Amino acid sequence: MIDDPVTVGVLSFHTSKETKAILNAVEELGHDTAWLRTENTSVSIVDGSVVLEPDVDVIANRMLLSNTEQPCEELGLANTFAQLVPMLNEPTTVLTAIHKLSTATALASQDVRTPNVTLALSSDTLNAARDRYGEEAVYKTAIGTHGGGTWKVGPDEPVNAQVGNRYAFLQELVDREDVRHRDLRVYVVDGEIVAAMYRYAPDNDWRTNVALGGSVEDATGDLPDEAAEMAVRSADAIGLDYAGVDLVEGDEGWFVLEVNPTAGFKGLYQATGVSPAPRIAKLAIERAGGDVDDERVDELSRVLDDSRPTAQPVQQTSTDTEPAVIGYIEEVVLSGTSGSSTVRAKSDTGATRTSIDTGLAADIGAGPIKSITRIRSGSSKTAKSRPVVDVVVGVGGNQHTVTASVEDRSHMDYPVLLGRDILENYRVDVSRRIDGGDDDTPEE
């Protein structure tokens, strides 16, 4: 037992393997834990004194801001907490890291090699820069995650300065001829490399994200010196205490693509058998003045313990936790590489995938085509082949990046059909429709 344990809090409003693993590692190292989330967290100012509940000595910041509609709200909360207790991955560093252009700017200023990029506040200016990037360019939203908001675009495909409500930019495509596309994820904690893996794109995609089906391979033992040095320098340049640094190799050497403050552990552990959680726990404990057994840290690093931690609060039953309601007919905003369009969509809980009209897909620049899928609709005994593309769908203020099928819906009432890939986030009220008045509401 530790004579004078510290209390480590993990700030995370979502439930993830990473949060649970860090909390469990702290407990295994003999210290106390608290999970700061919506059920149990508050800040009060009483007679000039500020009180944070739960009471902690240090906070490991695991807020997943890239998936948040308004990241500045949660970033502001994190900044509040950081004024009260030490925080790993402080809000100012996370602000830089989650915005890909801000990251690239910080790295370039420290002479860390990154791909050439252009972000412009107007679409005309952005398209005027297209010729700089050759036959194929990467087009990305400045804030995104799990590969969402990332496309390849050809020289004749117009792009928009924004996708939905997020700025987007053009980036040089870094690749090597006759080599299977891969990138390198290096996990850095407190200036030291914990583990590294190569990530390979799945057969039907060019993006290497594990969340999209990419495969992984251990790279820790033969990590190139240049890549290792760049990964450590990148985390230091952004100011992150722990990060997953993504690099890609081109003909001129290695380039840093992103520095992720909430990089996942699953793929890394699958490839390397190493969990970063105990290293993060050790850093947090020591930052709060606590003691750690280094041999125990090494031992714990060989296990990814994502069992339910004792610090996980009991979820309160509340109507606030119920999914939002979506109508049978809803107004949605579709965004692609060249623009956005507001249209009416029909909800279909029987459809696996969202479907959009061919003409609409062309108007907004949805695509490029990722693959071809075969779909059997209605009572048809034969399946039809349809192309599938990435598209951002805005529903009720929320944005979803989905892989939608494209078909000719010109003979149908609605150009968009919402499938379960979006509807799983909502409760569908079939009596509610945006195109009907009060008289259309059925009686009980």
ROFIGU-427924 format. One record per residue (C-alpha): residue number from 1; z, x, y. Coordinates in Angstrom, 2 decimals. Example, Ala and Ser with C-alpha at 12.3 -4.5 7.8 and 13.67 -1.06 7.14 Angstrom:
BEGIN
num, z, x, y
1, 7.80, 12.30, -4.50
2, 7.14, 13.67, -1.06
This chain:
BEGIN
num, z, x, y
1, 0.00, 0.00, 0.00
2, -0.70, 1.10, 3.57
3, 2.52, 1.48, 5.57
4, 1.00, 0.31, 8.85
5, -2.14, -1.75, 8.17
6, -4.54, -2.75, 10.92
7, -6.39, -6.05, 11.11
8, -10.18, -5.84, 11.07
9, -12.10, -8.87, 12.26
10, -15.73, -9.53, 11.41
11, -17.56, -11.61, 14.01
12, -20.14, -13.73, 12.19
13, -20.95, -17.42, 12.57
14, -23.15, -17.42, 9.45
15, -22.13, -16.84, 5.84
16, -23.73, -13.74, 4.36
17, -23.32, -11.11, 1.67
18, -22.84, -8.48, 4.35
19, -19.94, -10.18, 6.13
20, -18.15, -10.93, 2.87
21, -18.69, -7.41, 1.57
22, -17.22, -5.79, 4.71
23, -14.15, -8.05, 4.63
24, -13.59, -7.39, 0.93
25, -13.95, -3.63, 1.46
26, -11.34, -3.66, 4.22
27, -8.87, -5.43, 1.92
28, -9.59, -3.04, -0.95
29, -8.78, -0.19, 1.45
30, -5.36, -1.75, 2.04
31, -5.81, -3.34, 5.45
32, -5.78, -6.89, 6.79
33, -8.82, -9.02, 7.66
34, -9.92, -11.99, 9.76
35, -13.29, -13.73, 9.84
36, -14.11, -14.81, 13.40
37, -16.24, -17.94, 13.13
38, -16.48, -21.43, 14.57
39, -13.64, -22.88, 12.50
40, -10.92, -20.54, 13.75
41, -11.91, -18.61, 16.89
42, -10.75, -19.26, 20.44
43, -10.01, -17.42, 23.69
44, -7.37, -18.58, 26.15
45, -6.28, -17.32, 29.55
46, -2.71, -18.36, 30.34
47, -0.97, -17.12, 33.51
48, -3.32, -14.15, 33.69
49, -2.96, -13.14, 30.04
50, -5.94, -13.32, 27.69
51, -5.31, -14.29, 24.08
52, -7.91, -14.03, 21.31
53, -7.37, -16.00, 18.12
54, -7.35, -14.81, 15.42
55, -5.42, -11.71, 16.51
56, -7.30, -8.56, 15.46
57, -7.18, -4.83, 16.24
58, -10.93, -4.19, 15.99
59, -14.10, -6.25, 15.48
60, -17.21, -5.48, 13.44
61, -20.03, -7.36, 15.14
62, -22.31, -9.12, 12.62
63, -23.72, -11.86, 14.85
64, -27.25, -12.70, 13.71
65, -28.83, -13.17, 17.13
66, -32.48, -12.93, 16.12
67, -32.30, -16.32, 14.38
68, -30.51, -17.98, 17.30
69, -32.38, -20.27, 19.69
70, -30.35, -19.00, 22.69
71, -29.10, -15.51, 21.74
72, -27.59, -14.88, 25.19
73, -24.93, -17.55, 24.53
74, -23.55, -15.78, 21.47
75, -24.09, -12.37, 23.02
76, -21.91, -13.54, 25.92
77, -19.17, -14.52, 23.47
78, -19.35, -11.14, 21.79
79, -19.13, -9.47, 25.21
80, -15.98, -11.49, 25.94
81, -14.34, -10.34, 22.71
82, -15.40, -6.72, 23.31
83, -13.41, -6.71, 26.55
84, -10.25, -7.44, 24.56
85, -10.47, -5.22, 21.46
86, -12.70, -2.35, 20.29
87, -15.99, -3.58, 18.80
88, -18.42, -1.86, 16.46
89, -21.98, -2.44, 17.65
90, -21.01, -3.39, 21.17
91, -22.93, -6.24, 22.84
92, -24.86, -3.98, 25.23
93, -26.24, -1.97, 22.31
94, -27.08, -5.12, 20.35
95, -28.90, -6.52, 23.39
96, -31.17, -3.48, 23.31
97, -31.60, -3.54, 19.53
98, -32.57, -7.22, 19.07
99, -35.35, -6.98, 21.66
100, -38.11, -4.86, 20.13
101, -39.61, -3.77, 23.44
102, -36.20, -2.81, 24.78
103, -35.66, -0.79, 21.60
104, -39.02, 0.98, 21.92
105, -38.32, 1.80, 25.56
106, -34.91, 3.29, 24.74
107, -36.36, 5.36, 21.89
108, -39.33, 6.63, 23.90
109, -37.00, 7.75, 26.68
110, -35.18, 9.89, 24.09
111, -38.44, 11.36, 22.73
112, -38.29, 9.40, 19.47
113, -41.84, 8.62, 18.33
114, -42.74, 4.90, 18.29
115, -46.10, 3.08, 17.95
116, -47.99, 2.34, 21.16
117, -47.16, -1.12, 22.50
118, -48.04, -3.43, 25.39
119, -45.99, -6.40, 26.58
120, -47.36, -8.35, 29.53
121, -45.95, -11.38, 31.29
122, -49.37, -13.01, 31.54
123, -51.82, -13.71, 28.73
124, -54.74, -12.37, 30.77
125, -53.05, -9.02, 31.25
126, -52.08, -8.82, 27.58
127, -55.61, -9.60, 26.39
128, -57.02, -7.05, 28.81
129, -55.05, -4.39, 26.92
130, -56.37, -5.45, 23.50
131, -59.12, -2.80, 23.37
132, -56.48, -0.05, 23.26
133, -55.48, -1.01, 19.73
134, -58.67, -0.75, 17.68
135, -60.00, -3.14, 15.04
136, -56.59, -4.37, 13.91
137, -53.44, -4.69, 16.00
138, -49.97, -5.97, 15.27
139, -48.85, -8.93, 17.37
140, -45.10, -9.60, 17.45
141, -42.53, -11.71, 19.17
142, -40.06, -9.51, 21.03
143, -37.17, -11.16, 19.17
144, -37.68, -12.07, 15.54
145, -36.37, -11.54, 12.02
146, -37.29, -11.50, 8.31
147, -40.92, -10.80, 9.23
148, -41.24, -14.05, 11.16
149, -43.25, -13.85, 14.37
150, -45.44, -10.96, 13.18
151, -49.22, -11.14, 12.77
152, -52.28, -8.93, 12.46
153, -54.98, -9.76, 15.00
154, -58.60, -8.68, 15.23
155, -60.44, -7.57, 18.39
156, -61.86, -11.04, 19.12
157, -58.67, -13.03, 18.57
158, -57.03, -14.00, 21.89
159, -53.27, -13.65, 22.10
160, -50.66, -15.33, 24.24
161, -47.97, -13.67, 26.34
162, -45.43, -15.97, 24.66
163, -45.08, -17.54, 21.24
164, -42.97, -20.62, 21.74
165, -40.25, -19.58, 24.16
166, -40.26, -15.90, 23.24
167, -42.31, -13.10, 24.75
168, -44.77, -11.35, 22.48
169, -46.53, -8.00, 22.53
170, -49.33, -5.96, 21.00
171, -48.49, -2.95, 18.87
172, -50.54, -0.17, 17.34
173, -51.00, -0.62, 13.58
174, -49.66, 2.54, 11.93
175, -51.02, 2.99, 8.41
176, -52.52, 5.56, 6.07
177, -55.82, 5.09, 4.30
178, -55.89, 4.68, 0.50
179, -52.09, 4.43, 0.33
180, -50.22, 1.26, -0.61
181, -48.59, -0.10, 2.54
182, -44.88, 0.66, 2.74
183, -42.19, 1.42, 5.24
184, -38.84, 3.17, 5.08
185, -35.42, 1.64, 5.76
186, -32.66, 4.18, 6.47
187, -29.11, 2.84, 6.80
188, -26.98, 4.85, 9.24
189, -23.21, 4.45, 9.72
190, -21.34, 6.52, 12.31
191, -24.16, 9.02, 12.63
192, -24.52, 9.62, 8.88
193, -27.13, 8.35, 6.43
194, -25.58, 6.12, 3.77
195, -28.75, 5.38, 1.78
196, -32.49, 4.85, 2.20
197, -35.23, 2.85, 0.50
198, -38.98, 2.44, 0.57
199, -40.15, -1.17, 0.96
200, -43.54, -2.21, -0.36
201, -45.49, -5.26, 0.77
202, -46.08, -8.05, -1.78
203, -49.62, -8.54, -3.07
204, -50.40, -11.46, -0.74
205, -48.96, -9.98, 2.46
206, -48.88, -6.80, 4.52
207, -45.27, -7.11, 5.71
208, -42.63, -5.27, 3.68
209, -39.58, -7.44, 4.34
210, -37.48, -8.09, 1.25
211, -36.99, -11.65, 2.53
212, -40.76, -12.15, 2.13
213, -40.89, -10.85, -1.44
214, -41.38, -7.13, -0.82
215, -40.33, -4.65, -3.53
216, -37.96, -1.71, -3.00
217, -37.53, 1.84, -4.28
218, -34.73, 4.37, -3.78
219, -35.65, 6.99, -1.17
220, -32.23, 8.57, -0.63
221, -32.78, 11.63, -2.81
222, -36.17, 12.62, -1.41
223, -35.84, 11.40, 2.16
224, -38.23, 13.40, 4.38
225, -36.34, 15.58, 6.85
226, -38.35, 14.29, 9.81
227, -37.62, 10.66, 8.94
228, -33.92, 11.36, 8.34
229, -33.54, 13.12, 11.68
230, -35.40, 10.36, 13.53
231, -33.27, 7.63, 11.94
232, -30.00, 9.24, 13.03
233, -31.35, 9.92, 16.52
234, -32.58, 6.33, 16.82
235, -29.20, 4.77, 16.01
236, -27.59, 7.16, 18.50
237, -30.21, 6.45, 21.21
238, -29.53, 2.71, 20.99
239, -25.77, 3.31, 20.72
240, -25.21, 1.44, 17.45
241, -22.28, 2.29, 15.18
242, -24.25, 1.08, 12.16
243, -27.91, 0.15, 11.81
244, -30.87, -0.16, 9.52
245, -33.63, 1.99, 10.99
246, -37.18, 1.07, 9.96
247, -39.86, 3.77, 9.99
248, -43.49, 3.97, 8.92
249, -45.61, 7.04, 8.18
250, -48.92, 7.57, 9.89
251, -51.40, 10.43, 10.05
252, -49.37, 12.04, 12.86
253, -46.02, 11.77, 11.08
254, -43.24, 9.20, 11.14
255, -42.82, 6.39, 13.70
256, -39.73, 4.23, 14.29
257, -40.55, 0.52, 14.22
258, -37.17, -1.15, 14.69
259, -33.44, -0.45, 14.80
260, -31.66, -3.43, 13.23
261, -27.97, -4.02, 14.12
262, -27.52, -6.62, 11.34
263, -29.68, -5.14, 8.59
264, -29.11, -6.70, 5.18
265, -27.48, -4.93, 2.23
266, -29.14, -6.75, -0.69
267, -32.41, -4.85, -0.87
268, -30.73, -1.50, -0.12
269, -28.17, -2.03, -2.89
270, -30.88, -3.17, -5.29
271, -32.84, 0.03, -4.65
272, -30.06, 2.59, -4.34
273, -26.89, 1.20, -5.91
274, -25.08, 1.95, -2.64
275, -23.39, -0.60, -0.36
276, -22.86, 0.29, 3.32
277, -19.93, -2.16, 3.56
278, -17.10, 0.30, 2.70
279, -18.47, 2.82, 5.23
280, -18.47, 0.17, 7.94
281, -14.97, -0.91, 6.89
282, -13.76, 2.70, 7.08
283, -15.23, 3.15, 10.56
284, -13.62, -0.08, 11.80
285, -10.22, 0.81, 10.35
286, -10.26, 4.28, 11.84
287, -11.49, 2.94, 15.19
288, -8.30, 0.81, 15.27
289, -6.11, 3.80, 14.40
290, -5.69, 3.08, 10.70
291, -5.82, 5.43, 7.71
292, -8.40, 5.39, 4.92
293, -8.67, 7.02, 1.49
294, -12.14, 8.63, 1.50
295, -12.31, 8.82, -2.29
296, -11.66, 5.07, -2.46
297, -14.46, 4.51, 0.06
298, -16.89, 6.43, -2.17
299, -15.77, 4.42, -5.18
300, -16.16, 1.08, -3.40
301, -19.62, 2.05, -2.13
302, -20.96, 1.79, -5.67
303, -20.25, -1.96, -5.73
304, -21.57, -4.77, -3.49
305, -18.62, -7.16, -3.58
306, -19.83, -10.35, -1.92
307, -17.27, -12.65, -3.53
308, -15.46, -15.14, -1.30
309, -13.02, -13.13, 0.86
310, -9.48, -14.32, 1.49
311, -10.26, -14.31, 5.22
312, -12.94, -17.00, 4.90
313, -11.54, -20.09, 6.65
314, -11.66, -23.47, 5.01
315, -14.59, -25.33, 6.53
316, -13.44, -28.28, 8.56
317, -15.00, -31.66, 7.87
318, -16.70, -32.73, 11.06
319, -19.73, -34.70, 12.13
320, -20.77, -31.58, 14.04
321, -21.59, -29.88, 10.72
322, -23.99, -32.61, 9.65
323, -27.69, -31.76, 9.92
324, -29.56, -33.01, 12.96
325, -31.62, -36.17, 12.56
326, -35.41, -36.10, 12.69
327, -37.62, -39.17, 12.83
328, -40.46, -40.23, 10.56
329, -42.82, -39.49, 13.47
330, -41.71, -36.67, 15.79
331, -43.14, -34.72, 18.70
332, -43.39, -31.04, 17.85
333, -44.64, -27.88, 19.58
334, -46.92, -25.59, 17.54
335, -47.36, -21.99, 18.67
336, -49.78, -19.34, 17.47
337, -51.17, -16.08, 18.74
338, -53.27, -17.63, 21.52
339, -51.28, -20.60, 22.75
340, -49.10, -23.64, 22.11
341, -49.78, -27.34, 21.70
342, -47.51, -30.40, 21.76
343, -48.53, -32.96, 19.12
344, -47.08, -35.74, 17.00
345, -46.17, -34.98, 13.40
346, -45.33, -37.04, 10.35
347, -42.33, -36.15, 8.16
348, -43.03, -36.00, 4.42
349, -40.08, -35.07, 2.22
350, -42.42, -35.05, -0.78
351, -44.46, -32.15, 0.61
352, -43.29, -28.62, -0.14
353, -45.21, -27.00, 2.68
354, -46.00, -27.99, 6.27
355, -49.69, -28.72, 6.87
356, -51.69, -28.53, 10.11
357, -55.16, -29.62, 11.12
358, -57.98, -27.07, 11.07
359, -58.97, -27.71, 14.69
360, -55.39, -27.48, 15.90
361, -54.89, -24.20, 14.02
362, -57.95, -22.78, 15.77
363, -56.81, -23.99, 19.20
364, -53.41, -22.27, 19.03
365, -54.56, -19.18, 17.15
366, -52.58, -19.83, 13.96
367, -53.17, -17.07, 11.48
368, -54.71, -14.87, 10.37
369, -55.07, -16.33, 6.87
370, -52.41, -14.82, 4.61
371, -53.59, -16.22, 1.29
372, -55.11, -19.24, -0.43
373, -52.91, -21.85, -2.10
374, -53.85, -24.68, -4.46
375, -52.35, -28.06, -3.57
376, -52.43, -31.33, -5.51
377, -51.97, -34.30, -3.19
378, -51.25, -37.95, -3.92
379, -52.68, -39.27, -7.17
380, -55.43, -36.65, -7.33
381, -55.69, -34.91, -10.70
382, -57.41, -31.88, -9.26
383, -55.94, -29.27, -6.93
384, -57.64, -28.27, -3.69
385, -57.68, -24.75, -2.29
386, -56.33, -24.37, 1.23
387, -55.73, -21.32, 3.41
388, -52.16, -20.67, 4.56
389, -51.15, -19.14, 7.89
390, -47.99, -18.28, 9.80
391, -47.16, -20.70, 12.61
392, -44.11, -21.37, 14.80
393, -43.06, -25.03, 14.86
394, -40.65, -26.26, 17.54
395, -38.65, -29.36, 16.55
396, -35.98, -30.79, 18.83
397, -35.32, -27.48, 20.58
398, -35.23, -25.47, 17.32
399, -37.98, -23.10, 16.23
400, -39.11, -22.48, 12.65
401, -41.58, -19.81, 11.59
402, -43.24, -21.18, 8.45
403, -46.29, -20.48, 6.32
404, -48.34, -23.66, 6.72
405, -51.45, -24.82, 4.89
406, -54.56, -25.61, 6.93
407, -56.74, -28.64, 6.18
408, -59.07, -31.07, 7.92
409, -56.76, -33.83, 9.15
410, -59.22, -35.26, 11.71
411, -59.46, -38.49, 9.70
412, -55.66, -38.86, 9.62
413, -53.36, -40.34, 12.25
414, -51.34, -37.16, 12.81
415, -52.56, -33.53, 13.00
416, -49.34, -32.14, 11.52
417, -47.40, -33.01, 8.39
418, -43.86, -31.60, 8.24
419, -42.90, -30.47, 4.75
420, -39.60, -29.53, 3.16
421, -39.88, -25.97, 4.50
422, -38.81, -27.51, 7.84
423, -37.24, -30.83, 6.82
424, -34.60, -29.08, 4.69
425, -32.85, -28.32, 7.99
426, -32.67, -32.00, 9.02
427, -31.83, -35.51, 7.90
428, -34.90, -37.76, 8.07
429, -34.48, -41.24, 9.56
430, -37.60, -43.14, 8.45
431, -36.90, -45.95, 10.93
432, -37.21, -43.59, 13.90
433, -40.63, -42.76, 15.27
434, -41.67, -41.27, 18.59
435, -44.79, -43.46, 18.82
436, -42.98, -46.81, 18.46
437, -41.00, -48.91, 20.93
438, -37.82, -50.89, 20.37
439, -39.80, -53.68, 18.69
440, -40.77, -51.30, 15.91
441, -37.20, -50.72, 14.75
442, -36.75, -52.65, 11.50
443, -33.84, -55.09, 11.20
444, -31.21, -54.66, 8.53
